[in-house]
Amino acid sequence: MLSYAKSIPKVHKYKAIHQNLEEIFTAGIDVRLLNKDEYIEIIKEKVRKGYRIFLFDPIKPTTIEEIEKNRAKI
């Protein structure tokens, strides 16, 4: 990468390096938006695995029952 950076003109150096790094870091990453049902299922799965998620109360961890009861608020 260093030899490549030294060989290109200085004007285009930062743009080319940034583009190269972006291609390296984002290779194989698929980004998409989740709908509400997918988001709720992911939260419920994390709670099942033991993650402590505080959605409705800052002191008490959220349970699956609370998620189902307050589905409209999420």
Residue, then its C-alpha position, 0 to 999 in steps of 0.5 A: m500500500l505504501s509503494y502504491a501511495k508513493s507512486i500516485p500524484k500528490v493531488h490524487k493521493y488522499k482520494a485514491i488511498h481513501q477509495n482503496l481503504e473503503e474497498i478493503f473495509t467494506a468487502g463482503i459487508d451487506v448493509r440493509l435496513l431492517n423492518k420493524d418485525e425483523y428488528i424486534e426478532i433480533i432484540k428478542e434473540k439477544v435477550r434469549k442469549g442473555y444480553r441485558i437490554f434496557l428498552f423501557d426501564p433504565i434500571k431493570p433489563t427488558t424481558i421478552e414478555e415486555i417486548e411483546k407487550n410494548r411492541a407498538k412502542i418500539 
